Each structure stands twice: as C-alpha cells, then as structure tokens.
Amino acid sequence: MRDTKESRLLLVLLVVIAFALITVDIRGGENSPLDRPRQAAESVFGPVENAVSGVVDPVGNAVDAVRDSGDRSSTITRLERENAALKQQLGSKDITRNRAQELDKLLKTAGAGQYAIKGAQVIAIGAAQGFSWTVTIDAGSRDGITRDMTVINGDGLVGRVTTVGTGTATVLLANDPDFTVGTRLEGSMELGLASGQGERPMRVQLLNGKAAVHKGDRLVTFGSEKGKPFVPGVPVGKVIAVDPSGGNLTKTLQVQPFVGFTRLDVVGVVVVGPRTDPRDSVLPPRPTTPPPPKPTTSTTPTAPASPGSTQTDGALPPASATTTTSTSSSRD
C-alpha cells in the first residue's frame, strides 16, 4: 500500500474503531456483544493456531534441549566422577584390609621369634637387574637398614638385603638360584642347605644322608654368626618330595616355600635378631588329629509277652526294650 493521504486516513479510522471495540468489550463484561464474534473467530483460527503450534513446539523443545544439554552433561560427568570415587574407596578398603591382615601376621611371626623388625612395603620388582628374583622396598639407610639383613613376612623367609640406598633397598628373594640359606629340620634338628630354583620348589641337601624325613616335615633357618645374613628360626617351607639317596652321603629334599614370592606386599626387615635361637617355636602349631569315633549304640524294641503266656527254661523275662551295642556277644 502506498503512503498516501487516503491510506493514512484509513489507518487512523481502523485504530479508532479498534479502540471503540475494546471500550465496548470492557464495559460489556460477561454480556459483551463481542462474545459471539470472538467465539466464531476462535472456531476459525483455533485449528490454524494448533497446527502452527505443532510445528513450532518441536523446534522450541529442541532449543530447550540444546540449552539444557550442558547441564545434563555436567550432571552425568559429576555422577561418573562420584561413581569412580566410590569404586576407588571400595578398592582402597579391600587393599587396606588385606595389608592390615598381612601386618598382623608379620607382627605375630616377629613376636614369636623375638625379632625386632622395620616394616616396609614392596614398591618394585627387579626386572631391570637381569633375571634375578629381587624386589625393592621403601626403607633404606635412614631407616636403619644395612646390607645382609634378613627379610621376612607373616609366612616366613622372604630373602636378604643386598644393596641399600637412602630411602630404598634391594632384597634378593629366597627362590633366586643364587640364594642359599642354612636350614634345620623340625623335630630332628637335622641340618641342611637350601637353594632357590626360581618358580620350582627349593632344593635342600641334608648333611645326614640317613636322616629320617617325610612329606610334610618343615624347615626353619639355622642362622648365621651375629644374625647376618640370617637370623635363626624363620620358617622356610615344608617337604613335598624326598629324592632317592642312591647311597650318597647327603639326602636331597624338594621343599615348597611358605612365602608366595609373586604376591609380596608388606614385609619386615630384621634389624635386631633374637637373644636365643627360637628353634621351631615360630612355626605354626600342627593340626591336631581328631579322636576316633566312639562305638554307637542302638535300641531294639521287643514285643511284650502276651497275657497268659509262660516262660520256658533259659528264656529272658519279657521286657519293653533290649539295648544292644555295636559289638556282638554269645550266650551260653
């Protein structure tokens, strides 16, 4: 429409009419004469508005979703972080519980042998030092650790200290092929020399080739002069096989170590040895053999004698029950 005098006059006229209709509608209240025209307009334009709303609403929802996606993403991230923290707490509780159990066993072993120990934790394995079976512990010279000290855990002999740094030390494990320790057989006190064989059982040569040895017999360390490199009485392992002597002066044993060298964690370095040799006292008590079962008894009911019946010579008197034992007996 062109901007002319007539168009301006028409616009003013429409505005005046609109104000007049609004005034009439307000004054009419509920009885407004414009209610019917309004209802007619709603019936005509309502479906059109619904259709337009149906097209526009998904767009609006998409916009809202994009706007809220940042909040949802941050919520998911927060929940994942909390979940990971809970898993870590559970894992750390399991680790703490396991270490507490190992420490408790270590203290009991040290107490039984009267060993003064310095607790340490295995922090590395010795792969970088060749094919030797070694581990690194988090205790060194500042903790009073010196070379050739005995290393134990709650199960028994772990190894000996070979090199010492300020805050760490290297331990040669008892299953290393270069490892040798003097042993004493439980009970008979027979002496021998135990050597590591890696993943295989330790090899022990008894000095007495005629010594009586059986599977399950246990060995402890014999000890060294002044307790270095080995203190006496530390559990070493149990016999799982006895090799034929073939007339040799010595006897060879296959011994399964008490210590699991692939799962070491908490260990103790013996800084002061016992005043006296504990001998076999550090070994745990052997399981007791249960007593043999007692003979069982059973009760066999017997029918009462019928009225008027008589007893024959040598017959037992009537009874309601007769008790018999598992051992049989004969009557004359």
C-alpha positions, 0 to 999 in steps of 0.5 A: 500500500502506498503512503498516501493521504487516503491510506493514512486516513484509513489507518487512523479510522481502523485504530479508532474503531479498534479502540471503540471495540475494546471500550465496548468489550470492557464495559460489556463484561460477561454480556459483551456483544463481542462474545459471539464474534470472538467465539466464531473467530476462535472456531476459525483460527483455533485449528490454524493456531494448533497446527502452527503450534505443532510445528513450532513446539518441536523446534522450541523443545529442541532449543530447550534441549540444546540449552539444557544439554550442558547441564545434563552433561555436567550432571552425568560427568559429576555422577561418573566422577562420584561413581569412580570415587566410590569404586576407588574407596571400595578398592582402597578398603579391600587393599587396606584390609588385606595389608592390615591382615598381612601386618598382623601376621608379620607382627605375630611371626616377629613376636614369636621369634623375638625379632625386632623388625622395620616394616616396609612395603614392596614398591618394585620388582627387579626386572631391570637387574637381569633375571634375578628374583629381587624386589625393592622396598621403601626403607633404606639407610635412614631407616636403619637398614644395612646390607645382609639383613634378613627379610621376612613376612607373616609366612616366613623367609622372604630373602636378604638385603643386598644393596641399600640406598637412602630411602630404598633397598634391594632384597634378593628373594629366597627362590633366586638360584643364587640364594642359599640359606642354612636350614634345620629340620623340625623335630630332628634338628637335622641340618641342611642347605637350601637353594632357590630354583626360581618358580620350582620348589627349593632344593635342600641337601641334608648333611645326614644322608640317613636322616629320617624325613617325610612329606610334610616335615618343615624347615626353619633357618639355622642362622648365621654368626651375629644374625647376618645374613640370617637370623635363626628360626624363620620358617622356610617351607615344608617337604613335598618330595624326598629324592632317592639317596642312591647311597650318597652321603647327603639326602636331597629334599624338594621343599615348597616355600611358605612365602608366595614370592609373586604376591609380596606386599608388606614385609619386615626387615630384621634389624635386631635378631633374637637373644636365643635361637627360637628353634621351631617355636615360630612355626605354626602349631600342627593340626591336631588329629581328631579322636576316633569315633566312639562305638554307637549304640542302638535300641531294639524294641521287643514285643511284650509277652502276651497275657497268659503266656509262660516262660520256658527254661533259659528264656529272658523275662519279657521286657519293653526294650533290649539295648544292644551295642555295636559289638556282638556277644554269645550266650551260653 
